[in-house]
Amino acid sequence: MGGPVLATVDVLAARPLTAVAEAHHANTVMDLSVAGDRAATIDFDGNWAVWQGSDLRRLTGGALPGRVGRRLALSRDGAQLAVLTASEGVDYKWTAAIVDIATGNVVPIGGHDYRRLAWTDAGLFAMGYLGSHLYDSTGRLLHDGFHPPVPGCAWMCSTAARDASRIYFMAYDQIGGIAVPDGRPLPVPDITPHARPAGNGAWASPDLALSDDGAVLALGFLDEVLVWRMSDGELLARIVPTGVQIVNARVRVVGPQLVACFSHVKGDFGQRKTAVVFDLDRGRVTDAVTTTSEPYGGKGGADGMLLVAHGSTLCRAARVSTR
C-alpha cells in the first residue's frame, strides 16, 4: 500500500440501515456468528437460533434455561455451537458449552472465565484471561494452555488461527502471540507508536481478529481500528471514526473484507452502532451503515452479505457501496 492507509469515517454521514430481510429474538441479541451461508445468534435470555443467511429463515433453535447469553461461535460445518453464558446479567464468571444443533444436546466444558471462542481445524479454542483450552467436538480436553496468574499479563481479548497453530492476545497495552501447543512466543506487531496513557479507557475492551489465512491481524479498541500484515508486522491501515464519541470497537475479518463495528453516543438518542466495511485488497472503506438507537448488539460479515444484529432484531443489510 506504500505506507499505512488512514481511513477516516464520518459516522454522522453513514447511511441508515436498510434491511432486505429480518428475524427476531424475544430479547436483546448478544452475539452473532457466521459460517458459510448460515448465521447463529444468542440472546440475553439464553435463547439461540440458526438462520439461513440469504433470507434469515429460522432453521432451528433452542434455549439454555437460567443462563444469560454472552457469546457464541458456529462451527465451520454448521453442526455445532460453542456458547458462553452467565448466571445473571452482571456475572463475570462465564461458562462454556458445546451445543449439538441437530439434537439440542448441551455438553458443558468448564467454567474458567472464558471470554473468546474459536473453532479451528483442530477443534474448539476456549480462551480466557489466563490462556486457552483446546477441546474436540465432543468436549474432550485436548490441550491445556492456561498459565499461572501474572500481574499485567491477563488476556483482555484473544484470537486463534484457523489451523490452530497460534494464538494472539492483548495483555493490557501490548499484543502477544504464542505457538500451539508448545507456548513459544511469536513475533507480534509493535503497538508502541499507538500507545495510550496508563489507565486510558481505550484498553478496557479491545477486540482482535485474524484472517483465515493468518495473513492479517486487526485490533479494535476505543477510538480506532489498526490492521497489520503478519509476515513482517507492517501496519497496513488505521480506520478512524469521526464526528461522534466512540465507546467500543469490534472487528471481524471475512475473506478480503474487514468488518468493524463501532459503538458510539449520538446526542440524546443513546448508543448507536455503525458497521464499517474495509476492503483489504483495495485499502479503502467501501460501506458504512448506522443502526437506530439500541443499547446492545453486534455486527458480523459474510461473503456477499452484511448481517447486523441490533436490539432483538437480526437484519441482512442491503449492500450499497458508499465510497
C-alpha positions as CSV (number, residue, x, y, z in Angstrom):
1,M,0.0,0.0,0.0
2,G,3.0,2.3,0.2
3,G,2.6,3.1,3.9
4,P,-0.4,2.7,6.1
5,V,-3.8,3.9,4.9
6,L,-5.5,6.4,7.1
7,A,-9.2,5.8,6.6
8,T,-11.4,8.3,8.3
9,V,-15.1,7.6,8.6
10,D,-17.6,10.4,9.2
11,V,-20.1,8.4,11.3
12,L,-22.7,11.1,11.0
13,A,-22.7,10.6,7.2
14,A,-23.1,6.9,7.3
15,R,-26.2,5.6,5.6
16,P,-29.1,4.3,7.7
17,L,-29.6,0.6,7.8
18,T,-31.9,-0.7,5.1
19,A,-32.9,-4.4,5.8
20,V,-33.7,-6.8,2.9
21,A,-34.5,-9.5,5.5
22,E,-35.2,-9.5,9.2
23,A,-35.5,-12.1,12.0
24,H,-36.4,-11.6,15.6
25,H,-35.4,-12.8,19.1
26,A,-37.5,-12.4,22.2
27,N,-34.8,-10.3,23.9
28,T,-31.6,-8.5,23.0
29,V,-29.3,-10.3,20.6
30,M,-25.9,-10.5,22.5
31,D,-23.7,-12.1,19.8
32,L,-23.7,-13.2,16.1
33,S,-21.6,-15.8,14.4
34,V,-21.4,-16.6,10.7
35,A,-20.2,-19.8,9.0
36,G,-20.7,-20.2,5.2
37,D,-24.3,-19.3,4.3
38,R,-25.6,-19.7,7.9
39,A,-25.7,-17.4,10.9
40,A,-26.2,-18.1,14.6
41,T,-27.4,-15.8,17.4
42,I,-27.8,-15.9,21.1
43,D,-29.9,-13.5,23.2
44,F,-29.9,-12.2,26.7
45,D,-32.3,-14.9,27.8
46,G,-30.1,-17.7,26.6
47,N,-32.2,-18.5,23.5
48,W,-30.1,-19.5,20.5
49,A,-31.1,-19.8,16.8
50,V,-29.5,-20.7,13.5
51,W,-30.7,-18.9,10.4
52,Q,-30.3,-19.2,6.6
53,G,-28.1,-16.2,5.7
54,S,-29.8,-15.3,2.4
55,D,-33.3,-14.7,3.8
56,L,-32.9,-15.2,7.6
57,R,-35.2,-18.1,7.6
58,R,-35.0,-19.8,11.0
59,L,-33.6,-23.3,10.6
60,T,-33.5,-24.4,14.2
61,G,-33.0,-23.1,17.8
62,G,-33.1,-23.9,21.4
63,A,-32.7,-22.5,24.9
64,L,-30.3,-22.6,27.8
65,P,-32.7,-22.2,30.7
66,G,-31.5,-19.9,33.5
67,R,-28.5,-18.7,31.6
68,V,-27.7,-15.3,30.1
69,G,-26.3,-15.4,26.6
70,R,-22.9,-13.7,26.1
71,R,-21.0,-15.1,23.1
72,L,-21.2,-17.9,20.6
73,A,-19.3,-19.4,17.7
74,L,-20.8,-21.5,14.9
75,S,-18.7,-24.4,13.8
76,R,-17.5,-24.3,10.2
77,D,-19.7,-27.2,9.2
78,G,-22.7,-25.7,10.9
79,A,-23.3,-28.7,13.1
80,Q,-22.3,-27.3,16.5
81,L,-22.5,-24.1,18.6
82,A,-20.0,-23.1,21.2
83,V,-21.6,-20.8,23.7
84,L,-20.6,-18.6,26.6
85,T,-23.2,-17.8,29.2
86,A,-23.5,-16.3,32.6
87,S,-25.9,-16.9,35.5
88,E,-27.1,-13.3,35.6
89,G,-26.6,-10.0,33.8
90,V,-23.7,-8.8,35.9
91,D,-22.0,-12.2,36.4
92,Y,-18.4,-12.1,35.1
93,K,-17.7,-15.8,35.6
94,W,-18.9,-17.1,32.2
95,T,-19.1,-20.8,31.5
96,A,-18.8,-22.6,28.2
97,A,-20.7,-25.4,26.5
98,I,-21.0,-27.1,23.1
99,V,-24.5,-27.5,21.6
100,D,-25.3,-30.1,19.0
101,I,-27.6,-28.2,16.6
102,A,-29.4,-31.2,15.3
103,T,-30.4,-32.6,18.8
104,G,-30.1,-29.6,21.1
105,N,-27.9,-31.7,23.4
106,V,-25.7,-29.4,25.6
107,V,-22.2,-30.5,26.8
108,P,-20.7,-28.2,29.4
109,I,-16.9,-27.7,29.0
110,G,-16.0,-25.9,32.2
111,G,-16.0,-22.6,33.8
112,H,-12.6,-20.9,33.5
113,D,-13.7,-17.3,33.0
114,Y,-13.6,-17.8,29.2
115,R,-14.1,-14.7,27.1
116,R,-13.5,-15.8,23.5
117,L,-14.4,-18.9,21.4
118,A,-12.9,-20.0,18.1
119,W,-13.5,-23.2,16.0
120,T,-10.3,-24.3,14.3
121,D,-9.1,-27.2,12.2
122,A,-8.0,-29.0,15.4
123,G,-11.2,-28.3,17.5
124,L,-12.6,-25.5,19.7
125,F,-10.4,-23.0,21.5
126,A,-12.0,-21.5,24.6
127,M,-9.8,-18.6,25.7
128,G,-9.9,-16.6,28.9
129,Y,-7.9,-14.2,31.0
130,L,-5.2,-16.8,31.8
131,G,-4.8,-18.6,28.5
132,S,-6.7,-21.2,26.5
133,H,-8.1,-24.8,26.4
134,L,-8.5,-26.8,23.2
135,Y,-11.4,-29.2,23.0
136,D,-12.6,-31.7,20.4
137,S,-16.2,-31.6,19.1
138,T,-17.4,-33.9,22.0
139,G,-16.0,-31.5,24.6
140,R,-12.9,-33.6,25.4
141,L,-9.9,-31.6,26.6
142,L,-7.1,-31.9,24.1
143,H,-4.7,-29.2,25.3
144,D,-4.3,-27.1,28.5
145,G,-2.8,-23.8,27.7
146,F,-3.7,-22.0,30.9
147,H,-0.9,-20.2,32.8
148,P,-0.5,-19.1,36.4
149,P,-1.7,-15.5,37.2
150,V,1.0,-13.0,36.3
151,P,0.4,-9.3,37.1
152,G,-0.3,-7.3,33.9
153,C,-0.5,-10.4,31.7
154,A,-4.2,-11.1,31.7
155,W,-5.6,-11.7,28.2
156,M,-8.1,-8.9,27.6
157,C,-9.0,-10.4,24.2
158,S,-7.7,-13.2,22.0
159,T,-8.0,-14.9,18.6
160,A,-6.8,-18.2,17.3
161,A,-5.5,-19.2,13.8
162,R,-7.8,-21.4,11.8
163,D,-5.0,-24.0,11.6
164,A,-4.8,-24.0,15.4
165,S,-1.0,-23.3,15.2
166,R,-1.0,-20.0,17.1
167,I,-3.0,-17.6,19.3
168,Y,-2.7,-13.8,19.5
169,F,-3.9,-11.9,22.5
170,M,-4.0,-8.4,24.1
171,A,-2.5,-8.1,27.6
172,Y,-3.0,-4.6,28.9
173,D,-1.3,-2.4,26.3
174,Q,0.7,-5.0,24.4
175,I,-0.1,-7.6,21.8
176,G,1.3,-11.1,22.4
177,G,1.5,-14.3,20.4
178,I,2.2,-17.9,21.3
179,A,2.6,-21.1,19.3
180,V,0.4,-24.0,20.0
181,P,1.0,-26.4,21.7
182,D,4.5,-25.5,23.0
183,G,3.7,-22.0,24.1
184,R,6.7,-20.5,22.3
185,P,6.5,-16.7,22.0
186,L,5.8,-15.4,18.4
187,P,6.7,-12.2,16.7
188,V,3.9,-9.6,17.0
189,P,3.1,-6.2,15.7
190,D,4.6,-3.2,17.6
191,I,1.8,-1.2,19.1
192,T,4.1,1.2,20.9
193,P,3.5,4.1,18.4
194,H,-0.2,3.8,19.2
195,A,0.1,3.5,23.0
196,R,-2.3,5.3,25.2
197,P,-1.7,6.8,28.7
198,A,-1.8,4.3,31.6
199,G,-5.4,3.9,32.7
200,N,-6.8,5.1,29.4
201,G,-10.2,3.6,28.7
202,A,-9.0,2.6,25.2
203,W,-7.6,-0.6,26.7
204,A,-10.7,-1.5,28.6
205,S,-12.4,-3.8,26.0
206,P,-10.2,-4.4,22.9
207,D,-11.0,-6.9,20.2
208,L,-8.7,-8.9,17.9
209,A,-9.5,-10.7,14.7
210,L,-7.2,-12.9,12.5
211,S,-7.9,-13.6,8.8
212,D,-8.5,-17.3,7.9
213,D,-5.1,-17.5,6.2
214,G,-3.3,-15.8,9.1
215,A,-2.0,-13.0,6.9
216,V,-3.8,-10.1,8.6
217,L,-4.4,-9.2,12.2
218,A,-6.9,-6.4,13.2
219,L,-7.2,-4.7,16.6
220,G,-10.3,-2.7,17.6
221,F,-10.3,-0.6,20.7
222,L,-11.9,2.6,21.9
223,D,-11.3,5.1,19.1
224,E,-9.9,3.3,16.1
225,V,-9.0,0.0,14.4
226,L,-5.5,-1.0,13.4
227,V,-4.7,-3.6,10.7
228,W,-1.3,-5.3,10.3
229,R,0.3,-7.7,7.8
230,M,1.6,-10.6,9.9
231,S,4.5,-11.6,7.6
232,D,6.5,-8.5,8.6
233,G,4.4,-6.7,11.2
234,E,3.8,-3.7,8.9
235,L,0.9,-1.5,9.7
236,L,-1.5,-1.6,6.7
237,A,-4.3,0.7,7.8
238,R,-5.9,2.8,10.5
239,I,-9.6,3.1,10.5
240,V,-10.6,6.2,12.5
241,P,-14.3,7.2,13.0
242,T,-15.0,10.9,13.4
243,G,-18.0,13.1,14.4
244,V,-19.1,11.2,17.5
245,Q,-17.8,9.8,20.8
246,I,-16.7,6.2,20.2
247,V,-17.0,3.9,23.2
248,N,-16.2,0.5,21.7
249,A,-15.0,-1.3,18.5
250,R,-15.3,-4.9,17.5
251,V,-13.7,-6.4,14.4
252,R,-14.1,-9.4,12.1
253,V,-12.1,-10.4,9.0
254,V,-14.1,-12.2,6.4
255,G,-12.3,-13.1,3.2
256,P,-10.9,-9.8,1.7
257,Q,-13.1,-7.6,3.9
258,L,-12.7,-6.3,7.4
259,V,-16.0,-5.5,9.2
260,A,-15.6,-3.1,12.1
261,C,-18.5,-2.3,14.5
262,F,-18.2,1.0,16.3
263,S,-20.5,1.7,19.3
264,H,-21.0,5.4,19.8
265,V,-23.1,8.1,21.5
266,K,-25.1,10.4,19.4
267,G,-26.8,13.4,21.1
268,D,-29.8,12.4,23.3
269,F,-30.5,9.2,21.3
270,G,-28.5,6.9,23.4
271,Q,-26.0,4.4,22.0
272,R,-25.9,3.6,18.3
273,K,-23.7,1.3,16.2
274,T,-22.0,1.8,12.9
275,A,-20.7,-1.1,10.8
276,V,-17.8,-0.1,8.6
277,V,-16.6,-2.4,5.7
278,F,-13.0,-2.0,4.7
279,D,-11.6,-3.7,1.6
280,L,-8.2,-5.1,2.5
281,D,-7.2,-5.6,-1.1
282,R,-8.1,-2.1,-2.2
283,G,-7.2,-0.4,1.1
284,R,-10.3,1.6,1.4
285,V,-13.7,1.8,3.1
286,T,-16.5,0.6,0.9
287,D,-19.5,0.9,3.1
288,A,-20.7,2.4,6.4
289,V,-24.1,1.6,7.9
290,T,-25.6,3.0,11.1
291,T,-28.4,1.4,13.2
292,T,-31.1,3.1,15.2
293,S,-30.7,3.8,18.9
294,E,-30.1,0.4,20.6
295,P,-28.1,-0.4,23.8
296,Y,-26.6,-3.7,22.8
297,G,-25.9,-6.0,19.8
298,G,-23.2,-6.9,17.5
299,K,-22.4,-7.0,13.8
300,G,-20.8,-9.6,11.5
301,G,-19.9,-10.0,7.9
302,A,-20.0,-12.9,5.5
303,D,-19.1,-13.3,1.9
304,G,-21.6,-11.3,-0.2
305,M,-23.7,-10.1,2.7
306,L,-23.6,-7.9,5.8
307,L,-25.6,-9.1,8.8
308,V,-26.5,-6.7,11.6
309,A,-27.8,-7.5,15.0
310,H,-29.3,-4.6,16.9
311,G,-31.7,-4.8,19.7
312,S,-33.7,-8.0,19.4
313,T,-33.5,-7.9,15.6
314,L,-31.2,-9.6,13.1
315,C,-31.0,-8.0,9.7
316,R,-29.5,-8.7,6.4
317,A,-28.5,-5.2,5.2
318,A,-28.7,-4.0,1.7
319,R,-25.2,-3.7,0.3
320,V,-24.6,-0.3,-1.2
321,S,-21.1,0.9,-1.7
322,T,-20.7,4.5,-0.4
323,R,-17.0,5.0,-1.3
